[in-house]
Amino acid sequence: MALVQPGSFLTLHYRLAGPAGDIINTFDGKPATLSLGAGELSPAMEERLLGLNEGDRATFELPAGEAFGQRNPEMQQWVARTLLNAMGDPDDQYHPGEVVEFATPDGLATYAGVVVQVGNTDSPDALLIDFNHPLASQPVTFEVQVIGVL
């Protein structure tokens, strides 16, 4: 059987859950494919995969902050509505708790943030967006089933 090593290319099902429940769960859908070391999973999760065999299923409990670090207050930023209008539909309405996707400067990828607040006294049209990972500062359950290893 193939063994997961640094640089392995994997096909797997995985589930990430925090205290409030699942954030990602591929067990009921299409499995994920990724290359270990490419940054697609956090280093703490990749470390847990090392040494598993093709076909293994395991569950790991990661302590608070280990999987996605601690919450960083500087990762909450005000975003002007004009920027959001330029990226999407100017008629879109935003609400606290909603996830908003942003393109990277090169336009080749996206990243997401969660709307914390809409408007303030200085900028009624601005949105306070939290770019921290939703599981930052939280304990994480990481369940995995290794389907294939190359």
Secondary structure, 3 states (H helix, E strand, C coil): CCECCCCCEEEEEEEEEECCEEEEECCCCCCEEEECCCCCCCHHHHHHHCCCECCCEEEEEECCCCCCCCCCHHHEEEECHHHHHHHCCCCCCCCCCCEEEEECCCCCCEEEEEEEEECCCCCCCCEEEECCCCCCCCCEEEEEEEEEEC
